[in-house]
Amino acid sequence: MTQDKKLTLPVIGCAIRLFEIPKYIDWLVADQRDLEIQDPCYPGYLDEDFIAEVRKGRALLNEHGYTGRVGLHGAFDGLDIASHDKQVQAVVESRLMQSLEFGAELGATHMVIHSPFYYFGSPFVNHSPSFGRHWMIDGVHQTLKNVVPAAEKMGCTIVIETILDTNPQPLIELVKSFESNHVRVSLDTGHAFIMQQVSNLPPDQWVYEAGELLGHLHVQDNDGFADRHWAVGDGNINWRALFRALLTTTHTPRLVLEVQEIQRSFDWLVAQGLAR
């Protein structure tokens, strides 16, 4: 592979916890890779005094000259962002505002939250315009009415991650409905591949469907049976199709490995000539 070809390949980063920064700092800094810190999505973490810990993590990044794109995974356990129950909305808002507080200390410019479009029935009927889509979108707007402006103010983009989604259109319409450059689609390759067993829609097609609204990817592999977060190459995802689709975008979505074996996943992608 020529040097010019290498430079056109997407640069891939990783999703880790704060305590793991020393392990990956040199690799991150070498190409200023995308970084996602996931501590806030662990149950109970936001109930602790996290300010000192996150400041220490940010200081470590700064000391090593890290200037890449950094973000966080927001709280999600039990948090339905489409709920119309006012008390549930208040709890969800509180947890996401706490997540943004963490992000502000980190200097985060993206925050992952989970899509509300859970699958139950036909993938192309559920959440259709005549089957609850607008009701759910209205619930999300009520829940995030203070969260989105707060994220915009700090320059943080909310990326809504595919979970049990089988049809891209509800999530795409939700993102568009905010009319904000700070709300985008997040594609989890493993989640999309599991749901492909129902919808026949492969992960690469999500890239084409989302287009310029795709702001972020969680890169992980599995066999289509369970959400295994295997090393890339160990499962059955068509990675060449996925990275071919990414090359059609005119922007640069954040690309983070969300796996236990980061180095092995990275080495496999490099060996395949798909990323650097």
VEXDREN-2710 file (C-alpha; in Angstrom, 1 decimal):
% VEXDREN-2710
k/r/px/py/pz
1/MET/0.0/0.0/0.0
2/THR/1.3/3.4/-0.9
3/GLN/1.8/6.2/1.6
4/ASP/-0.9/8.3/-0.2
5/LYS/-3.3/5.4/0.1
6/LYS/-2.6/5.1/3.8
7/LEU/-3.3/8.7/4.4
8/THR/-6.8/8.4/2.9
9/LEU/-7.8/5.7/5.3
10/PRO/-10.0/6.7/8.3
11/VAL/-8.2/7.1/11.6
12/ILE/-9.8/4.9/14.3
13/GLY/-9.9/5.7/18.0
14/CYS/-11.4/3.9/21.0
15/ALA/-13.9/4.0/23.8
16/ILE/-12.3/3.5/27.3
17/ARG/-12.6/4.5/30.9
18/LEU/-10.6/7.2/32.6
19/PHE/-8.3/4.8/34.4
20/GLU/-7.3/3.3/31.0
21/ILE/-6.0/6.5/29.5
22/PRO/-2.3/5.8/30.5
23/LYS/-2.5/2.4/28.6
24/TYR/-3.5/4.0/25.3
25/ILE/-2.2/7.6/25.6
26/ASP/0.8/7.2/23.2
27/TRP/-1.3/5.5/20.6
28/LEU/-4.0/8.1/20.9
29/VAL/-1.6/11.1/20.6
30/ALA/0.4/9.7/17.7
31/ASP/-2.5/10.3/15.3
32/GLN/-4.8/12.4/17.5
33/ARG/-7.3/9.6/17.5
34/ASP/-11.0/10.0/18.5
35/LEU/-11.5/9.2/22.1
36/GLU/-14.7/8.4/24.1
37/ILE/-14.7/8.2/27.9
38/GLN/-17.5/5.9/29.2
39/ASP/-17.4/6.2/32.9
40/PRO/-20.7/8.2/33.1
41/CYS/-22.7/5.3/31.7
42/TYR/-21.8/2.9/34.5
43/PRO/-24.6/2.7/37.1
44/GLY/-23.8/4.7/40.3
45/TYR/-20.8/6.6/38.8
46/LEU/-22.6/9.9/38.6
47/ASP/-23.6/9.6/42.3
48/GLU/-19.9/9.8/43.2
49/ASP/-17.7/12.9/43.4
50/PHE/-16.3/12.5/39.9
51/ILE/-14.9/16.0/39.3
52/ALA/-11.4/15.4/40.6
53/GLU/-11.1/12.1/38.6
54/VAL/-12.2/13.6/35.3
55/ARG/-9.9/16.6/35.8
56/LYS/-7.0/14.3/36.4
57/GLY/-7.8/12.5/33.1
58/ARG/-8.1/15.7/31.1
59/ALA/-4.8/16.9/32.6
60/LEU/-3.1/13.7/31.6
61/LEU/-4.4/14.1/28.0
62/ASN/-3.2/17.7/27.9
63/GLU/0.2/16.8/29.3
64/HIS/0.8/14.3/26.5
65/GLY/-0.3/16.8/23.8
66/TYR/-3.6/15.2/23.0
67/THR/-5.7/17.5/20.8
68/GLY/-8.0/14.9/19.2
69/ARG/-11.8/14.8/19.4
70/VAL/-12.9/13.6/22.8
71/GLY/-16.4/12.8/24.0
72/LEU/-18.3/10.7/26.5
73/HIS/-21.0/8.1/26.7
74/GLY/-23.9/9.5/28.7
75/ALA/-25.9/7.6/31.2
76/PHE/-28.5/5.2/29.7
77/ASP/-29.4/2.5/32.2
78/GLY/-33.2/2.5/32.5
79/LEU/-33.5/5.9/30.9
80/ASP/-36.2/6.1/28.2
81/ILE/-35.7/9.4/26.4
82/ALA/-39.1/9.1/24.7
83/SER/-41.2/8.7/27.9
84/HIS/-44.2/11.0/28.3
85/ASP/-44.2/10.4/32.1
86/LYS/-43.2/13.7/33.6
87/GLN/-41.4/12.2/36.6
88/VAL/-39.5/9.8/34.3
89/GLN/-38.6/12.8/32.0
90/ALA/-37.2/14.6/35.1
91/VAL/-35.0/11.7/36.0
92/VAL/-33.7/11.3/32.5
93/GLU/-33.0/15.0/32.2
94/SER/-31.1/15.0/35.5
95/ARG/-28.9/12.1/34.5
96/LEU/-28.1/13.5/31.1
97/MET/-27.3/17.0/32.6
98/GLN/-25.0/15.2/35.1
99/SER/-23.4/13.5/32.1
100/LEU/-22.9/16.9/30.4
101/GLU/-21.3/18.2/33.6
102/PHE/-18.8/15.4/33.3
103/GLY/-18.3/16.3/29.7
104/ALA/-17.7/19.9/30.4
105/GLU/-14.9/19.0/32.8
106/LEU/-13.5/16.6/30.1
107/GLY/-13.8/19.2/27.3
108/ALA/-16.1/16.8/25.5
109/THR/-17.5/17.6/22.1
110/HIS/-19.8/14.6/21.7
111/MET/-22.1/12.7/24.0
112/VAL/-23.7/9.3/23.2
113/ILE/-27.3/8.6/24.3
114/HIS/-29.5/5.7/23.3
115/SER/-32.2/5.6/20.6
116/PRO/-35.7/5.0/21.9
117/PHE/-36.9/3.1/18.9
118/TYR/-37.0/-0.4/20.3
119/TYR/-38.2/-3.1/18.0
120/PHE/-41.5/-5.0/18.6
121/GLY/-43.3/-6.3/15.5
122/SER/-42.7/-5.6/11.9
123/PRO/-39.5/-3.5/11.4
124/PHE/-41.1/-1.4/8.7
125/VAL/-44.4/-0.7/10.5
126/ASN/-43.3/0.0/14.0
127/HIS/-42.5/3.7/14.6
128/SER/-43.9/4.6/11.1
129/PRO/-45.7/8.0/10.7
130/SER/-49.0/6.2/11.3
131/PHE/-47.8/4.0/14.1
132/GLY/-46.4/6.1/16.9
133/ARG/-43.4/7.9/15.4
134/HIS/-44.5/11.4/16.0
135/TRP/-45.7/10.6/19.6
136/MET/-42.3/9.2/20.4
137/ILE/-40.5/12.2/18.8
138/ASP/-42.6/14.5/20.9
139/GLY/-41.7/12.6/24.0
140/VAL/-38.0/13.0/23.2
141/HIS/-38.3/16.7/22.7
142/GLN/-40.0/17.1/26.0
143/THR/-37.3/15.1/27.8
144/LEU/-34.4/16.8/26.1
145/LYS/-35.8/20.3/26.0
146/ASN/-33.1/21.5/28.4
147/VAL/-30.4/19.0/27.5
148/VAL/-30.0/19.9/23.9
149/PRO/-29.6/23.6/24.5
150/ALA/-27.1/22.9/27.3
151/ALA/-25.1/20.7/24.9
152/GLU/-25.2/23.3/22.2
153/LYS/-23.9/25.9/24.6
154/MET/-20.8/23.9/25.5
155/GLY/-20.2/22.9/21.9
156/CYS/-21.1/19.3/22.5
157/THR/-22.9/17.2/19.9
158/ILE/-25.5/14.7/21.1
159/VAL/-25.2/11.5/19.0
160/ILE/-28.1/9.1/19.3
161/GLU/-26.9/5.5/19.1
162/THR/-28.7/2.7/17.3
163/ILE/-29.8/0.1/19.8
164/LEU/-32.7/-2.1/18.7
165/ASP/-33.4/0.0/15.7
166/THR/-34.4/-1.9/12.5
167/ASN/-35.4/0.9/10.3
168/PRO/-33.2/4.0/9.9
169/GLN/-36.0/6.4/9.1
170/PRO/-37.5/7.0/12.6
171/LEU/-34.0/7.8/14.1
172/ILE/-33.1/10.0/11.1
173/GLU/-36.4/11.9/11.4
174/LEU/-35.8/12.4/15.1
175/VAL/-32.4/13.8/14.5
176/LYS/-33.7/16.1/11.8
177/SER/-36.5/17.3/14.0
178/PHE/-34.1/19.1/16.3
179/GLU/-32.9/21.3/13.4
180/SER/-29.5/21.5/15.2
181/ASN/-26.0/20.7/14.1
182/HIS/-25.5/19.4/17.6
183/VAL/-27.8/16.4/17.2
184/ARG/-26.6/13.5/15.0
185/VAL/-26.9/9.8/14.4
186/SER/-24.6/7.3/16.1
187/LEU/-24.2/3.9/14.5
188/ASP/-23.2/0.9/16.6
189/THR/-22.0/-1.7/14.1
190/GLY/-22.7/-4.6/16.3
191/HIS/-26.2/-3.6/17.3
192/ALA/-27.0/-3.0/13.6
193/PHE/-25.7/-6.4/12.6
194/ILE/-27.8/-8.1/15.3
195/MET/-30.9/-6.3/14.1
196/GLN/-30.0/-7.2/10.5
197/GLN/-31.1/-10.7/11.3
198/VAL/-34.7/-9.3/11.5
199/SER/-34.6/-6.4/9.1
200/ASN/-32.1/-7.6/6.4
201/LEU/-30.5/-4.1/6.7
202/PRO/-26.7/-4.4/7.0
203/PRO/-24.6/-1.9/9.0
204/ASP/-23.1/-0.4/5.8
205/GLN/-26.6/0.6/4.6
206/TRP/-27.1/2.7/7.8
207/VAL/-24.1/4.7/6.7
208/TYR/-25.7/5.4/3.3
209/GLU/-29.1/6.2/4.8
210/ALA/-27.8/8.5/7.5
211/GLY/-25.4/10.3/5.1
212/GLU/-24.3/13.7/6.5
213/LEU/-26.3/13.1/9.7
214/LEU/-23.9/10.3/10.7
215/GLY/-21.7/11.8/13.4
216/HIS/-20.3/8.8/15.3
217/LEU/-19.7/5.1/15.1
218/HIS/-19.1/2.4/17.8
219/VAL/-17.1/-0.2/16.0
220/GLN/-17.5/-3.7/17.4
221/ASP/-18.1/-7.2/16.0
222/ASN/-20.4/-10.2/16.8
223/ASP/-22.0/-13.2/15.2
224/GLY/-25.5/-11.7/15.0
225/PHE/-26.7/-13.8/18.0
226/ALA/-25.7/-11.5/20.9
227/ASP/-24.1/-8.1/21.6
228/ARG/-20.7/-9.6/22.2
229/HIS/-18.4/-6.7/21.5
230/TRP/-15.9/-9.0/20.0
231/ALA/-12.7/-7.9/18.4
232/VAL/-13.1/-6.6/14.9
233/GLY/-12.7/-9.5/12.5
234/ASP/-13.9/-12.2/14.9
235/GLY/-17.5/-12.0/13.9
236/ASN/-19.5/-11.9/10.7
237/ILE/-19.9/-8.2/9.9
238/ASN/-18.9/-7.2/6.3
239/TRP/-16.2/-4.7/7.3
240/ARG/-15.1/-4.0/3.7
241/ALA/-18.7/-2.9/2.9
242/LEU/-18.8/-0.8/6.0
243/PHE/-15.6/1.0/5.4
244/ARG/-16.4/1.4/1.7
245/ALA/-19.6/3.2/2.7
246/LEU/-17.7/5.5/5.0
247/LEU/-15.5/6.5/2.1
248/THR/-18.6/8.0/0.4
249/THR/-19.1/10.5/3.2
250/THR/-17.9/14.0/2.7
251/HIS/-17.4/14.6/6.4
252/THR/-15.5/12.6/9.1
253/PRO/-17.7/10.8/11.6
254/ARG/-16.1/9.9/14.9
255/LEU/-14.8/6.4/14.8
256/VAL/-14.2/4.5/18.0
257/LEU/-13.5/0.9/18.8
258/GLU/-15.9/-0.2/21.6
259/VAL/-14.3/-3.6/22.3
260/GLN/-12.3/-5.3/25.0
261/GLU/-9.4/-6.1/22.6
262/ILE/-8.6/-2.7/21.2
263/GLN/-5.1/-3.5/20.0
264/ARG/-6.1/-6.7/18.2
265/SER/-9.0/-5.0/16.5
266/PHE/-6.8/-2.1/15.4
267/ASP/-4.1/-4.5/14.1
268/TRP/-6.7/-6.5/12.1
269/LEU/-8.2/-3.3/10.5
270/VAL/-4.7/-2.1/9.5
271/ALA/-3.8/-5.5/8.1
272/GLN/-6.9/-5.5/6.0
273/GLY/-6.1/-2.0/4.7
274/LEU/-9.3/-0.6/6.1
275/ALA/-8.2/2.0/8.7
276/ARG/-5.1/3.4/10.3
END
